Amino acid sequence: MKIIYTRVFVNNQDKALEFYTETLGFVKKSDITAGEYRWLTVVSPDDQNGTELILELNNNPAAKTYQTAIFEQEIPATNFGVSDVRAEHERLKKLGVRFTMEPTAVVEHVTIAVFDDTCGNLIQIQQTAHK
């Protein structure tokens, strides 16, 4: 068994697509409209056949409540792995990304930072050094 999809709820799919592709560097994989529903996914440029991230509109009241609650509690909606948190932090800051947590060593060999994706979510980036 493997993970093929995971999701983040977003308050605007067009804005999310722009942020996740142009700022974060993901690649659009799927963009399919069926009536009022839009199936929109992005993937890592390094693994375009890997796990897809669904940028799902939060038009479901339960999704909106969940998204708002975890954002207000400063809980990241998802985590992305990076090879160098400090370098990625600097790159994203230069692009205007607002961080709510600067790069911080949280346990031995793990450094994280948290930013606002402009679409209703906090996202954690994580560097894990292997022993």
N, C-alpha and C positions, 0 to 999 in steps of 0.2 A: 504494500500500500504506500502511496506517496501523495503529497499535497500537490494538487494541480491548480487550484484557485484559492485565493484568500481575498478579503474585501476590506475597503474602508468606505464608510458612508461620507458623501460629500454634499455640500449645499448647492453646488453648481458644477455640472459635469464639464462644460467647456472650459471654465476657469481651472478646474482640476487637471484636465488634460494638458493645458498649457503649462501649468506649474510642474506637473510630474514629468513631462517630456522636456520642455525647454529649460527649466531650472534644475531639476534633479537629474535629468539625463536618461530617463527611461524611454522605451520605444513603444509606440502604440501598436498593439497586437490585433485587437478586435474593436470594431465600432459598428454595431448592428442595431438598427431601429426596427421595432415591431410595435406599431401603434404608438402609444404614449411611452412605451418602455424602450430604454436604450442600454444595450449590453456593451460596456466600454471597458477594455482592459489594457494594461501596460505590462511590459516585461523588462527585465534587466538587459541592457545591450550586450552583456557578456554571456547570457544564457537565454537566447530568444525562443527556445523551445522548453524553457523551464516554467516554474510557477508563475501564473498570471495574477496580477493584482487587479481586482474589479474596482472601478471607481463608480460606486453605486449611489444613485441619487437618494437622499434621505427623505423622500416624500412619504414614507411610512411613518406614522406617528410614533411607533415604538422605536424605530431606528433613530429618529430625531431626538427623542427623549434620552436614549442611550448615548448618542454622540454628544449631546450637550452636557450630560452628567459627567462623563469621563473627562471631557475637556475642562469643565469647571473644577474637577478634582485634580487636574494636572496629570492625568494618566495618559500615556501615549496610546494611540489607537493601534499602532503596529511598530515593529522594529525593522530596520534595515541594517545589514552588515556592511561595513566599510573596512578597507585595509588600513586607513590612517584617519582617525576621527579628527585630529587637530587640523590636518590638511583639508579635509572635507568641510569642516567648520569654517575655515578661512575662505574657501572657495564659495560656499553658500552665502556667507556674510557679505562678500563683495557683490553678490547678485541681489542683495537686499533682503535675504531671508532673516526673519526675526527668531532668535533663539531664546527659549525660556530657561535652558540650562546650558551653561558653557561646558566644554569638555571636562569631564570629571572621572577620575579613577574610582570605581565603586567597590570592586573587589580585586584581588590579585589577578593581573593579566586582563582585566576588563575595563575599558574606558567608554563612557557614553556621553552623548549630548542630545538635547531635545529642541526641536523647532516647531513653529506653527506653519502648517501647510497652506494657509490662507483659505481653506475650504471647510473649516470647522474641526480640524484635528491637530493634535500634537503628535509628532513623529519622532521616535528615538533612533539615532544612529549609534551603532555599537562596533567597537573594535575589540576583538578577542585575540590576545597574543597566545600562541601555542607554545607550550613548554618544550 
